[in-house]
């Protein structure tokens, strides 16, 4: 009986036991549950607050000494706000004199005071003047002055403004879509950075702790080394993908339920799907590297030096997600790990041929496969080695 048990164990699925252990231990961790709940609340809260702010109408009462010119300016500003689809409503509050208007402001019976000056108008607030209201009144005053001066000169407004129009043209996409891509690019890169650190670094720490405490020698008698590594990587991959899918799904659901229509929501949903697929390949590469680094280290302190290049790659992902444009972004979208963020950003900002993300994903998956095989080879050779930390070259030269 005792002679058949080890063989049965090795022929079974011990990697699944390790995987389930990695998942269940983390799911029982209160700090993990609390941090996940807080992050979800922040995601939903930020989406709701952004929607409320975007749909909010700025209302302000404007007091002034009763005269036709100032009253006409306030009315013109309201008409201009409607014409430009600005959510600003100004309520005129004509009073007998400028002094009465200032007294109303001090008594908080009005929000602003509009006063004619030699060069135009002054806008006075109690503690602040909303920039959007100031700009709206300035634009309306400019149009009002232009019409008045044109009448004095006996010419039309069109003849005075002829040749002064500047129109912006974008060769790729449009301004609103590019702004959306910038925001989502930051979100994608930040989520990738945090998930890779939260679920990748524990792989290296777990491996080196088992090696340092010689627990791995006991595990190796019951579980093949290869399956032990497989379980560690798959367990953390499941956790990372599960949490990321939860964050992305809740965020998209909150966006779709907003009362105001979100531009390019279908593009965001499609790009989010690609982001999850690229994250899977990118995280596999990083997880394999961390496992190899853990097996080559002799102490936990060794990881502080050996993980520097991996952290540099994660910082590069952040940099690309926030700043990369043009040719740099195109090239980055074909580099494994970095493509996890670069390609979804390209899909957000412009129309990319369908074959490009597929080719990039194939390259990322191939890179993940190669790195997993390399990591597994190093892990099997270095995990039982004690003494000083090993380099990649020395680890590859070891015999099993």
Secondary structure, DSSP 4 states (H G I P E B T S, - for coil): -HHHHHHHHHHS-HHHHHHHHHHHHHHT-HHHHHHHHHHHHHHHHHHHHHHHHHHPPEEEEEEEES-HHHHHHHHHHHHHHHHTT--EEEEEEEESSHHHHHHHHHTTS-SEEEEEETTEEEEEESS---HHHHHHHHHHHHHHHHHHHHHHHT--HHHHHTT-------SSS-HHHHHHHHHHHHHHHHHHHHHHHHHHHHHHHHHHHHHHTTHHHHHHTTS-HHHHHHHHHHHHHHHHHHHHHHHHHHHHHHHHT-SSPPTTHHHHHHHHHHHHHHHHHHHHHHHHHHHHHHHH-SSGGGHHHHTHHHHHHHHHHHHHHHH--HHHHHHHTTSTTTHHHHHHHHHHHS---HHHHHHHHHHHHHHHHHHHHHHHHHHHHHTT--SSPPPHHHHHH---
